[in-house]
């Protein structure tokens, strides 16, 4: 796997100001690169891999546009009214719900050419005296490919998130990138990221932004779990979303049953041939009440079915078959 940027354009050289941490992974002072490679690779698995989404990838076309370029820049996330929430969990990167979108900060070690050359592409080591990761950790040759593909996908997503200087300012303000990053240096660093093909990234990054509500729904089928990610931690928040539908259903049937009750009651007036005018008004009012609640309810059902069918048709039309 080739380093996706030139060495002179790297944003981090893996040389900390404190020499005591010279062999430590950038931003992870407890992880030694040289003396504890097993722990390093375990960390990379946890920090980069999106195992659940990769499992769901063959069916993600049901939930999102089948394009890894379907990512709005950060300033447009603000236009959509979304609040940027940082997450260190790679499985939540670019997942959104309501007015929030979760974004993983750009790992410092992925900004280093030396790290890519040694650990993600052993044939291009920048230091001839360094031992090959394959010799230090024999299992690394098998674990390297999925980590590299996930890293490339993350890099490509940042090239789409940051397209203007205002995007970079938002990224720095939300601690997604180091504060010393300039727009020129980032553009040089990320100039080749948009051209990374889907074949080089993990299956999850064949898609862009993902809606958490849909992931939670389909995870019951494709992952065998009740939720992909639980966002309601309190009982009050969990049950609050049911209040509206329950009140609507209660009101709907209350009006319908009351209208039917009035209709049944005025039938006795008709049978007694008394107050025919009152009978006509009461019956007309019952019918109007039924139409008043029935037609909007039917329209909402048809609107819901129509939107689902339109989204399904769009997904089927834009679905790409695997090569």
ZADO-1210 file (C-alpha; in nm, 4 decimals, padded with zeros to 6 digits):
<atoms>
<atom x="00.0000" y="00.0000" z="00.0000" code="UNK" pos="1"/>
<atom x="00.1648" y="00.3216" z="-00.1159" code="UNK" pos="2"/>
<atom x="00.1905" y="00.6358" z="00.1038" code="UNK" pos="3"/>
<atom x="-00.0806" y="00.8623" z="-00.0404" code="UNK" pos="4"/>
<atom x="00.1258" y="01.1800" z="-00.0044" code="UNK" pos="5"/>
<atom x="00.4822" y="01.2967" z="-00.0597" code="UNK" pos="6"/>
<atom x="00.7229" y="01.3072" z="00.2304" code="UNK" pos="7"/>
<atom x="00.7769" y="01.6840" z="00.1977" code="UNK" pos="8"/>
<atom x="00.4022" y="01.7385" z="00.2369" code="UNK" pos="9"/>
<atom x="00.3522" y="01.5373" z="00.5573" code="UNK" pos="10"/>
<atom x="00.1869" y="01.7220" z="00.8456" code="UNK" pos="11"/>
<atom x="00.3584" y="01.5238" z="01.1238" code="UNK" pos="12"/>
<atom x="00.7176" y="01.3940" z="01.1208" code="UNK" pos="13"/>
<atom x="00.6794" y="01.1648" z="01.4276" code="UNK" pos="14"/>
<atom x="00.9542" y="01.3531" z="01.6140" code="UNK" pos="15"/>
<atom x="00.8109" y="01.4845" z="01.9441" code="UNK" pos="16"/>
<atom x="00.9663" y="01.7783" z="02.1216" code="UNK" pos="17"/>
<atom x="01.0251" y="01.5614" z="02.4301" code="UNK" pos="18"/>
<atom x="01.2943" y="01.2989" z="02.3481" code="UNK" pos="19"/>
<atom x="01.1486" y="01.0630" z="02.6111" code="UNK" pos="20"/>
<atom x="00.8575" y="00.9959" z="02.3744" code="UNK" pos="21"/>
<atom x="01.0631" y="00.9522" z="02.0593" code="UNK" pos="22"/>
<atom x="00.9541" y="00.5890" z="02.0172" code="UNK" pos="23"/>
<atom x="00.5893" y="00.6575" z="02.1021" code="UNK" pos="24"/>
<atom x="00.2959" y="00.6734" z="01.8656" code="UNK" pos="25"/>
<atom x="00.1991" y="01.0394" z="01.8051" code="UNK" pos="26"/>
<atom x="-00.0817" y="01.1478" z="02.0408" code="UNK" pos="27"/>
<atom x="-00.0577" y="00.8068" z="02.2160" code="UNK" pos="28"/>
<atom x="00.2323" y="00.8339" z="02.4641" code="UNK" pos="29"/>
<atom x="00.1519" y="00.4978" z="02.6274" code="UNK" pos="30"/>
<atom x="00.2034" y="00.2991" z="02.3074" code="UNK" pos="31"/>
<atom x="00.5613" y="00.2184" z="02.2119" code="UNK" pos="32"/>
<atom x="00.6235" y="00.1653" z="01.8420" code="UNK" pos="33"/>
<atom x="00.9509" y="-00.0229" z="01.8769" code="UNK" pos="34"/>
<atom x="00.9217" y="-00.2285" z="02.1969" code="UNK" pos="35"/>
<atom x="00.5544" y="-00.3270" z="02.1902" code="UNK" pos="36"/>
<atom x="00.4406" y="-00.3825" z="01.8290" code="UNK" pos="37"/>
<atom x="00.1619" y="-00.6195" z="01.9304" code="UNK" pos="38"/>
<atom x="-00.0052" y="-00.3474" z="02.1352" code="UNK" pos="39"/>
<atom x="00.0470" y="-00.1025" z="01.8511" code="UNK" pos="40"/>
<atom x="-00.1325" y="-00.3226" z="01.6005" code="UNK" pos="41"/>
<atom x="-00.4165" y="-00.3913" z="01.8450" code="UNK" pos="42"/>
<atom x="-00.4575" y="-00.0167" z="01.8835" code="UNK" pos="43"/>
<atom x="-00.4631" y="00.0371" z="01.5072" code="UNK" pos="44"/>
<atom x="-00.7355" y="-00.2270" z="01.4733" code="UNK" pos="45"/>
<atom x="-00.9481" y="-00.0470" z="01.7314" code="UNK" pos="46"/>
<atom x="-00.8685" y="00.3014" z="01.6044" code="UNK" pos="47"/>
<atom x="-00.9285" y="00.2475" z="01.2320" code="UNK" pos="48"/>
<atom x="-01.1272" y="-00.0646" z="01.1479" code="UNK" pos="49"/>
<atom x="-01.5028" y="-00.0433" z="01.0868" code="UNK" pos="50"/>
<atom x="-01.5854" y="-00.4130" z="01.1153" code="UNK" pos="51"/>
<atom x="-01.9619" y="-00.3777" z="01.1610" code="UNK" pos="52"/>
<atom x="-02.0052" y="-00.1432" z="00.8658" code="UNK" pos="53"/>
<atom x="-01.7832" y="-00.3610" z="00.6479" code="UNK" pos="54"/>
<atom x="-02.0171" y="-00.6520" z="00.7256" code="UNK" pos="55"/>
<atom x="-02.3163" y="-00.4380" z="00.6333" code="UNK" pos="56"/>
<atom x="-02.1486" y="-00.2889" z="00.3247" code="UNK" pos="57"/>
<atom x="-02.3160" y="-00.5236" z="00.0676" code="UNK" pos="58"/>
<atom x="-02.6513" y="-00.3924" z="00.1938" code="UNK" pos="59"/>
<atom x="-02.5664" y="-00.0296" z="00.2728" code="UNK" pos="60"/>
<atom x="-02.7167" y="00.0731" z="-00.0616" code="UNK" pos="61"/>
<atom x="-03.0528" y="00.0341" z="00.1129" code="UNK" pos="62"/>
<atom x="-02.9572" y="00.3070" z="00.3620" code="UNK" pos="63"/>
<atom x="-02.7381" y="00.5570" z="00.1784" code="UNK" pos="64"/>
<atom x="-02.6201" y="00.6783" z="-00.1598" code="UNK" pos="65"/>
<atom x="-02.3736" y="00.4268" z="-00.2976" code="UNK" pos="66"/>
<atom x="-02.0841" y="00.6667" z="-00.3379" code="UNK" pos="67"/>
<atom x="-01.7842" y="00.7356" z="-00.1204" code="UNK" pos="68"/>
<atom x="-01.7975" y="01.0956" z="-00.2435" code="UNK" pos="69"/>
<atom x="-02.1338" y="01.1601" z="-00.0772" code="UNK" pos="70"/>
<atom x="-01.9758" y="01.3722" z="00.1962" code="UNK" pos="71"/>
<atom x="-02.0639" y="01.7378" z="00.2517" code="UNK" pos="72"/>
<atom x="-01.7825" y="01.9750" z="00.3541" code="UNK" pos="73"/>
<atom x="-01.7802" y="02.1001" z="00.7103" code="UNK" pos="74"/>
<atom x="-01.9257" y="02.4413" z="00.6304" code="UNK" pos="75"/>
<atom x="-02.2199" y="02.2732" z="00.4570" code="UNK" pos="76"/>
<atom x="-02.2764" y="02.0560" z="00.7636" code="UNK" pos="77"/>
<atom x="-02.3423" y="02.3834" z="00.9452" code="UNK" pos="78"/>
<atom x="-02.5823" y="02.4917" z="00.6700" code="UNK" pos="79"/>
<atom x="-02.7741" y="02.1684" z="00.7270" code="UNK" pos="80"/>
<atom x="-02.8009" y="02.2631" z="01.0940" code="UNK" pos="81"/>
<atom x="-02.5796" y="01.9806" z="01.2129" code="UNK" pos="82"/>
<atom x="-02.3575" y="02.0073" z="01.5182" code="UNK" pos="83"/>
<atom x="-02.0120" y="01.8521" z="01.4764" code="UNK" pos="84"/>
<atom x="-01.9424" y="01.5995" z="01.7524" code="UNK" pos="85"/>
<atom x="-01.5976" y="01.4420" z="01.7723" code="UNK" pos="86"/>
<atom x="-01.5709" y="01.0682" z="01.8251" code="UNK" pos="87"/>
<atom x="-01.2711" y="00.8393" z="01.8536" code="UNK" pos="88"/>
<atom x="-01.4820" y="00.5428" z="01.7443" code="UNK" pos="89"/>
<atom x="-01.4190" y="00.4812" z="01.3707" code="UNK" pos="90"/>
<atom x="-01.7543" y="00.3058" z="01.3298" code="UNK" pos="91"/>
<atom x="-01.9295" y="00.6382" z="01.4039" code="UNK" pos="92"/>
<atom x="-01.7223" y="00.8482" z="01.1641" code="UNK" pos="93"/>
<atom x="-01.9586" y="01.0383" z="00.9274" code="UNK" pos="94"/>
<atom x="-02.2678" y="00.8898" z="01.0945" code="UNK" pos="95"/>
<atom x="-02.5400" y="01.1461" z="01.1656" code="UNK" pos="96"/>
<atom x="-02.8670" y="01.1643" z="01.3565" code="UNK" pos="97"/>
<atom x="-03.1056" y="01.4590" z="01.3943" code="UNK" pos="98"/>
<atom x="-02.8846" y="01.7679" z="01.4205" code="UNK" pos="99"/>
<atom x="-02.5567" y="01.5907" z="01.5008" code="UNK" pos="100"/>
<atom x="-02.2841" y="01.4389" z="01.2867" code="UNK" pos="101"/>
<atom x="-02.0006" y="01.2378" z="01.4384" code="UNK" pos="102"/>
<atom x="-01.6518" y="01.2911" z="01.2970" code="UNK" pos="103"/>
<atom x="-01.3300" y="01.1198" z="01.4008" code="UNK" pos="104"/>
<atom x="-01.0282" y="01.3497" z="01.4500" code="UNK" pos="105"/>
<atom x="-00.7495" y="01.2974" z="01.1984" code="UNK" pos="106"/>
<atom x="-00.4923" y="01.0690" z="01.3708" code="UNK" pos="107"/>
<atom x="-00.1490" y="01.2270" z="01.3864" code="UNK" pos="108"/>
<atom x="00.0296" y="00.9061" z="01.2918" code="UNK" pos="109"/>
<atom x="-00.1560" y="00.8958" z="00.9579" code="UNK" pos="110"/>
<atom x="-00.0090" y="01.2378" z="00.8815" code="UNK" pos="111"/>
<atom x="00.3439" y="01.0924" z="00.8910" code="UNK" pos="112"/>
<atom x="00.5165" y="00.9608" z="00.5786" code="UNK" pos="113"/>
<atom x="00.7527" y="00.7505" z="00.7922" code="UNK" pos="114"/>
<atom x="00.4643" y="00.5698" z="00.9585" code="UNK" pos="115"/>
<atom x="00.3033" y="00.4863" z="00.6250" code="UNK" pos="116"/>
<atom x="00.6328" y="00.3753" z="00.4753" code="UNK" pos="117"/>
<atom x="00.7229" y="00.1433" z="00.7618" code="UNK" pos="118"/>
<atom x="00.3956" y="00.0041" z="00.8919" code="UNK" pos="119"/>
<atom x="00.1560" y="00.0279" z="00.5988" code="UNK" pos="120"/>
<atom x="00.4059" y="-00.0263" z="00.3182" code="UNK" pos="121"/>
<atom x="00.7168" y="-00.2134" z="00.4329" code="UNK" pos="122"/>
<atom x="00.8806" y="-00.1918" z="00.0900" code="UNK" pos="123"/>
<atom x="00.9257" y="00.1851" z="00.1265" code="UNK" pos="124"/>
<atom x="01.0869" y="00.2176" z="00.4689" code="UNK" pos="125"/>
<atom x="01.2655" y="00.5518" z="00.5092" code="UNK" pos="126"/>
<atom x="01.5164" y="00.4093" z="00.7563" code="UNK" pos="127"/>
<atom x="01.7274" y="00.1114" z="00.6479" code="UNK" pos="128"/>
<atom x="01.8216" y="00.0359" z="01.0093" code="UNK" pos="129"/>
<atom x="01.4619" y="-00.0201" z="01.1195" code="UNK" pos="130"/>
<atom x="01.3419" y="-00.3767" z="01.1426" code="UNK" pos="131"/>
<atom x="01.0554" y="-00.4874" z="00.9228" code="UNK" pos="132"/>
<atom x="00.7187" y="-00.5055" z="01.1037" code="UNK" pos="133"/>
<atom x="00.6795" y="-00.8541" z="00.9597" code="UNK" pos="134"/>
<atom x="00.9870" y="-00.9677" z="01.1539" code="UNK" pos="135"/>
<atom x="00.8763" y="-00.7969" z="01.4749" code="UNK" pos="136"/>
<atom x="00.5215" y="-00.9295" z="01.4529" code="UNK" pos="137"/>
<atom x="00.4660" y="-01.2175" z="01.2077" code="UNK" pos="138"/>
<atom x="00.0877" y="-01.1719" z="01.2028" code="UNK" pos="139"/>
<atom x="00.1299" y="-00.8174" z="01.0747" code="UNK" pos="140"/>
<atom x="00.1384" y="-00.9165" z="00.7055" code="UNK" pos="141"/>
<atom x="-00.2209" y="-01.0417" z="00.7321" code="UNK" pos="142"/>
<atom x="-00.3466" y="-00.7592" z="00.9541" code="UNK" pos="143"/>
<atom x="-00.1854" y="-00.4799" z="00.7550" code="UNK" pos="144"/>
<atom x="-00.4161" y="-00.4780" z="00.4523" code="UNK" pos="145"/>
<atom x="-00.7516" y="-00.4060" z="00.6266" code="UNK" pos="146"/>
<atom x="-00.5830" y="-00.1403" z="00.8416" code="UNK" pos="147"/>
<atom x="-00.4290" y="00.0249" z="00.5359" code="UNK" pos="148"/>
<atom x="-00.7571" y="00.0220" z="00.3465" code="UNK" pos="149"/>
<atom x="-00.9427" y="00.1758" z="00.6407" code="UNK" pos="150"/>
<atom x="-00.6715" y="00.4413" z="00.6771" code="UNK" pos="151"/>
<atom x="-00.6989" y="00.5339" z="00.3093" code="UNK" pos="152"/>
<atom x="-01.0754" y="00.5630" z="00.3413" code="UNK" pos="153"/>
<atom x="-01.0395" y="00.7943" z="00.6394" code="UNK" pos="154"/>
<atom x="-00.7887" y="01.0092" z="00.4522" code="UNK" pos="155"/>
<atom x="-01.0171" y="01.0362" z="00.1488" code="UNK" pos="156"/>
<atom x="-01.3089" y="01.1399" z="00.3677" code="UNK" pos="157"/>
<atom x="-01.1062" y="01.4327" z="00.5037" code="UNK" pos="158"/>
<atom x="-01.0292" y="01.5556" z="00.1540" code="UNK" pos="159"/>
<atom x="-01.4062" y="01.5840" z="00.1046" code="UNK" pos="160"/>
<atom x="-01.4773" y="01.7345" z="00.4465" code="UNK" pos="161"/>
<atom x="-01.2170" y="02.0100" z="00.4031" code="UNK" pos="162"/>
<atom x="-01.2433" y="02.1831" z="00.0650" code="UNK" pos="163"/>
<atom x="-01.2256" y="02.5493" z="00.1676" code="UNK" pos="164"/>
<atom x="-01.0319" y="02.7537" z="00.4197" code="UNK" pos="165"/>
<atom x="-01.3524" y="02.7916" z="00.6214" code="UNK" pos="166"/>
<atom x="-01.3720" y="02.4118" z="00.6457" code="UNK" pos="167"/>
<atom x="-01.0176" y="02.3996" z="00.7826" code="UNK" pos="168"/>
<atom x="-01.1026" y="02.6660" z="01.0391" code="UNK" pos="169"/>
<atom x="-01.3999" y="02.4593" z="01.1548" code="UNK" pos="170"/>
<atom x="-01.1817" y="02.1466" z="01.1687" code="UNK" pos="171"/>
<atom x="-00.9245" y="02.3216" z="01.3877" code="UNK" pos="172"/>
<atom x="-01.1920" y="02.4729" z="01.6127" code="UNK" pos="173"/>
<atom x="-01.3416" y="02.1273" z="01.6673" code="UNK" pos="174"/>
<atom x="-00.9957" y="01.9738" z="01.7271" code="UNK" pos="175"/>
<atom x="-01.0116" y="01.7537" z="01.4180" code="UNK" pos="176"/>
<atom x="-00.6710" y="01.8795" z="01.2989" code="UNK" pos="177"/>
<atom x="-00.3704" y="02.0340" z="01.4770" code="UNK" pos="178"/>
<atom x="-00.4000" y="02.4132" z="01.5204" code="UNK" pos="179"/>
<atom x="-00.0754" y="02.4771" z="01.3300" code="UNK" pos="180"/>
<atom x="-00.2183" y="02.3293" z="01.0074" code="UNK" pos="181"/>
<atom x="-00.2499" y="02.5841" z="00.7282" code="UNK" pos="182"/>
<atom x="-00.4837" y="02.5595" z="00.4320" code="UNK" pos="183"/>
<atom x="-00.1893" y="02.5477" z="00.1895" code="UNK" pos="184"/>
<atom x="-00.0143" y="02.2676" z="00.3773" code="UNK" pos="185"/>
<atom x="-00.3347" y="02.0660" z="00.4011" code="UNK" pos="186"/>
<atom x="-00.4088" y="02.1087" z="00.0293" code="UNK" pos="187"/>
<atom x="-00.0600" y="01.9850" z="-00.0576" code="UNK" pos="188"/>
<atom x="-00.0926" y="01.6984" z="00.1893" code="UNK" pos="189"/>
<atom x="-00.4371" y="01.5893" z="00.0650" code="UNK" pos="190"/>
<atom x="-00.3976" y="01.6620" z="-00.3066" code="UNK" pos="191"/>
<atom x="-00.4037" y="01.2916" z="-00.4022" code="UNK" pos="192"/>
<atom x="-00.6710" y="01.1762" z="-00.1590" code="UNK" pos="193"/>
<atom x="-00.9776" y="01.2392" z="-00.3824" code="UNK" pos="194"/>
<atom x="-00.8300" y="01.0153" z="-00.6535" code="UNK" pos="195"/>
<atom x="-00.8046" y="00.7132" z="-00.4211" code="UNK" pos="196"/>
<atom x="-01.0363" y="00.4528" z="-00.5817" code="UNK" pos="197"/>
<atom x="-01.2991" y="00.2536" z="-00.3943" code="UNK" pos="198"/>
<atom x="-01.0985" y="-00.0609" z="-00.4615" code="UNK" pos="199"/>
<atom x="-00.8239" y="00.0690" z="-00.2300" code="UNK" pos="200"/>
<atom x="-01.0454" y="00.1551" z="00.0676" code="UNK" pos="201"/>
<atom x="-01.2435" y="-00.0626" z="00.3074" code="UNK" pos="202"/>
<atom x="-01.6028" y="-00.1456" z="00.2057" code="UNK" pos="203"/>
<atom x="-01.7483" y="00.1030" z="00.4519" code="UNK" pos="204"/>
<atom x="-01.5791" y="00.3925" z="00.2708" code="UNK" pos="205"/>
<atom x="-01.7532" y="00.2980" z="-00.0504" code="UNK" pos="206"/>
<atom x="-02.0253" y="00.5097" z="00.1112" code="UNK" pos="207"/>
<atom x="-02.0143" y="00.8562" z="00.2618" code="UNK" pos="208"/>
<atom x="-02.2456" y="00.9883" z="00.5297" code="UNK" pos="209"/>
<atom x="-02.4737" y="00.7345" z="00.6974" code="UNK" pos="210"/>
<atom x="-02.7957" y="00.7939" z="00.8870" code="UNK" pos="211"/>
<atom x="-02.7889" y="00.6371" z="01.2334" code="UNK" pos="212"/>
<atom x="-03.1660" y="00.5805" z="01.2445" code="UNK" pos="213"/>
<atom x="-03.1415" y="00.3564" z="00.9375" code="UNK" pos="214"/>
<atom x="-02.8355" y="00.1774" z="01.0717" code="UNK" pos="215"/>
<atom x="-03.0233" y="00.1044" z="01.3945" code="UNK" pos="216"/>
<atom x="-03.3195" y="-00.0308" z="01.1981" code="UNK" pos="217"/>
<atom x="-03.1250" y="-00.2543" z="00.9610" code="UNK" pos="218"/>
<atom x="-02.8745" y="-00.3740" z="01.2227" code="UNK" pos="219"/>
<atom x="-03.1485" y="-00.6004" z="01.3587" code="UNK" pos="220"/>
<atom x="-03.1433" y="-00.7860" z="01.0265" code="UNK" pos="221"/>
<atom x="-02.7826" y="-00.7675" z="00.9112" code="UNK" pos="222"/>
<atom x="-02.5952" y="-00.7639" z="01.2439" code="UNK" pos="223"/>
<atom x="-02.8398" y="-00.9492" z="01.4674" code="UNK" pos="224"/>
<atom x="-02.8319" y="-00.6621" z="01.7194" code="UNK" pos="225"/>
<atom x="-03.1115" y="-00.4448" z="01.8511" code="UNK" pos="226"/>
<atom x="-02.9206" y="-00.1224" z="01.7721" code="UNK" pos="227"/>
<atom x="-02.6084" y="-00.0252" z="01.5832" code="UNK" pos="228"/>
<atom x="-02.5433" y="00.2505" z="01.8380" code="UNK" pos="229"/>
<atom x="-02.7604" y="00.3518" z="02.1327" code="UNK" pos="230"/>
<atom x="-02.8068" y="00.7270" z="02.1581" code="UNK" pos="231"/>
<atom x="-03.0838" y="00.7387" z="02.4210" code="UNK" pos="232"/>
<atom x="-02.9241" y="00.6592" z="02.7578" code="UNK" pos="233"/>
<atom x="-03.2134" y="00.7774" z="02.9780" code="UNK" pos="234"/>
<atom x="-03.5608" y="00.6239" z="03.0023" code="UNK" pos="235"/>
<atom x="-03.7187" y="00.9665" z="02.9576" code="UNK" pos="236"/>
<atom x="-03.5338" y="01.0241" z="02.6283" code="UNK" pos="237"/>
<atom x="-03.6167" y="00.6756" z="02.5038" code="UNK" pos="238"/>
<atom x="-03.9909" y="00.6926" z="02.5728" code="UNK" pos="239"/>
<atom x="-04.0253" y="01.0578" z="02.4717" code="UNK" pos="240"/>
<atom x="-04.0145" y="00.9688" z="02.1027" code="UNK" pos="241"/>
<atom x="-04.3282" y="00.7550" z="02.1441" code="UNK" pos="242"/>
<atom x="-04.5424" y="01.0332" z="02.2942" code="UNK" pos="243"/>
<atom x="-04.6267" y="01.2013" z="01.9634" code="UNK" pos="244"/>
<atom x="-04.7384" y="00.8868" z="01.7745" code="UNK" pos="245"/>
<atom x="-04.9346" y="00.7617" z="02.0781" code="UNK" pos="246"/>
<atom x="-05.1176" y="01.0933" z="02.1205" code="UNK" pos="247"/>
<atom x="-05.1950" y="01.1067" z="01.7482" code="UNK" pos="248"/>
<atom x="-05.3318" y="00.7510" z="01.7519" code="UNK" pos="249"/>
<atom x="-05.5374" y="00.8207" z="02.0653" code="UNK" pos="250"/>
<atom x="-05.6827" y="01.1393" z="01.9178" code="UNK" pos="251"/>
<atom x="-05.7564" y="00.9736" z="01.5845" code="UNK" pos="252"/>
<atom x="-05.9538" y="00.6857" z="01.7306" code="UNK" pos="253"/>
<atom x="-06.1267" y="00.9132" z="01.9830" code="UNK" pos="254"/>
<atom x="-06.2668" y="01.1298" z="01.7038" code="UNK" pos="255"/>
<atom x="-06.3594" y="00.8283" z="01.4892" code="UNK" pos="256"/>
<atom x="-06.5374" y="00.6466" z="01.7730" code="UNK" pos="257"/>
<atom x="-06.7173" y="00.9653" z="01.8831" code="UNK" pos="258"/>
<atom x="-06.8389" y="01.0265" z="01.5273" code="UNK" pos="259"/>
<atom x="-06.9613" y="00.6676" z="01.4979" code="UNK" pos="260"/>
<atom x="-07.1342" y="00.6966" z="01.8350" code="UNK" pos="261"/>
<atom x="-07.3169" y="01.0105" z="01.7222" code="UNK" pos="262"/>
<atom x="-07.4232" y="00.8357" z="01.4009" code="UNK" pos="263"/>
<atom x="-07.5614" y="00.5387" z="01.5925" code="UNK" pos="264"/>
<atom x="-07.7452" y="00.7682" z="01.8347" code="UNK" pos="265"/>
<atom x="-07.9151" y="00.9792" z="01.5678" code="UNK" pos="266"/>
<atom x="-08.0401" y="00.6671" z="01.3926" code="UNK" pos="267"/>
<atom x="-08.2903" y="00.6225" z="01.6771" code="UNK" pos="268"/>
<atom x="-08.4146" y="00.9770" z="01.6096" code="UNK" pos="269"/>
<atom x="-08.4659" y="00.8859" z="01.2450" code="UNK" pos="270"/>
<atom x="-08.6563" y="00.5708" z="01.3353" code="UNK" pos="271"/>
<atom x="-08.8934" y="00.7699" z="01.5594" code="UNK" pos="272"/>
<atom x="-08.9574" y="01.0235" z="01.2820" code="UNK" pos="273"/>
<atom x="-08.8821" y="01.3055" z="01.5238" code="UNK" pos="274"/>
<atom x="-08.6572" y="01.6058" z="01.4538" code="UNK" pos="275"/>
<atom x="-08.5595" y="01.5120" z="01.0970" code="UNK" pos="276"/>
<atom x="-08.3590" y="01.8331" z="01.0665" code="UNK" pos="277"/>
<atom x="-08.1530" y="01.7490" z="01.3738" code="UNK" pos="278"/>
<atom x="-08.0965" y="01.3988" z="01.2362" code="UNK" pos="279"/>
<atom x="-07.9644" y="01.5373" z="00.9058" code="UNK" pos="280"/>
<atom x="-07.7296" y="01.7854" z="01.0727" code="UNK" pos="281"/>
<atom x="-07.5961" y="01.5237" z="01.3173" code="UNK" pos="282"/>
<atom x="-07.5370" y="01.2663" z="01.0469" code="UNK" pos="283"/>
<atom x="-07.3637" y="01.5195" z="00.8208" code="UNK" pos="284"/>
<atom x="-07.1452" y="01.6314" z="01.1123" code="UNK" pos="285"/>
<atom x="-07.0438" y="01.2701" z="01.1842" code="UNK" pos="286"/>
<atom x="-06.9496" y="01.2084" z="00.8219" code="UNK" pos="287"/>
<atom x="-06.7546" y="01.5365" z="00.8023" code="UNK" pos="288"/>
<atom x="-06.5706" y="01.4495" z="01.1259" code="UNK" pos="289"/>
<atom x="-06.4733" y="01.1091" z="00.9898" code="UNK" pos="290"/>
<atom x="-06.3474" y="01.2650" z="00.6669" code="UNK" pos="291"/>
<atom x="-06.1673" y="01.5382" z="00.8610" code="UNK" pos="292"/>
<atom x="-05.9486" y="01.2861" z="01.0449" code="UNK" pos="293"/>
<atom x="-05.9540" y="01.0012" z="00.7936" code="UNK" pos="294"/>
<atom x="-05.8365" y="01.1842" z="00.4831" code="UNK" pos="295"/>
<atom x="-05.5288" y="01.3475" z="00.6470" code="UNK" pos="296"/>
<atom x="-05.4370" y="01.0135" z="00.8068" code="UNK" pos="297"/>
<atom x="-05.4672" y="00.8405" z="00.4697" code="UNK" pos="298"/>
<atom x="-05.2620" y="01.1183" z="00.3077" code="UNK" pos="299"/>
<atom x="-04.9851" y="01.0724" z="00.5670" code="UNK" pos="300"/>
<atom x="-04.9778" y="00.6974" z="00.5069" code="UNK" pos="301"/>
<atom x="-04.9624" y="00.7473" z="00.1290" code="UNK" pos="302"/>
<atom x="-04.6922" y="01.0131" z="00.1706" code="UNK" pos="303"/>
<atom x="-04.4843" y="00.7768" z="00.3844" code="UNK" pos="304"/>
<atom x="-04.5256" y="00.4902" z="00.1374" code="UNK" pos="305"/>
<atom x="-04.4449" y="00.7240" z="-00.1511" code="UNK" pos="306"/>
<atom x="-04.1233" y="00.8503" z="00.0112" code="UNK" pos="307"/>
<atom x="-04.0126" y="00.4956" z="00.0925" code="UNK" pos="308"/>
<atom x="-04.0804" y="00.3840" z="-00.2641" code="UNK" pos="309"/>
<atom x="-03.8984" y="00.6857" z="-00.4093" code="UNK" pos="310"/>
<atom x="-03.5933" y="00.6221" z="-00.1914" code="UNK" pos="311"/>
<atom x="-03.5980" y="00.2523" z="-00.2792" code="UNK" pos="312"/>
<atom x="-03.6284" y="00.3349" z="-00.6503" code="UNK" pos="313"/>
<atom x="-03.3387" y="00.5825" z="-00.6197" code="UNK" pos="314"/>
<atom x="-03.1279" y="00.3209" z="-00.4408" code="UNK" pos="315"/>
<atom x="-03.2035" y="00.0569" z="-00.7041" code="UNK" pos="316"/>
<atom x="-03.1352" y="00.3019" z="-00.9888" code="UNK" pos="317"/>
<atom x="-02.7983" y="00.4120" z="-00.8483" code="UNK" pos="318"/>
<atom x="-02.6909" y="00.0762" z="-00.7152" code="UNK" pos="319"/>
<atom x="-02.3544" y="-00.0415" z="-00.8449" code="UNK" pos="320"/>
<atom x="-02.2856" y="-00.4096" z="-00.8806" code="UNK" pos="321"/>
<atom x="-01.9488" y="-00.5233" z="-00.7454" code="UNK" pos="322"/>
<atom x="-01.6780" y="-00.5741" z="-01.0052" code="UNK" pos="323"/>
</atoms>
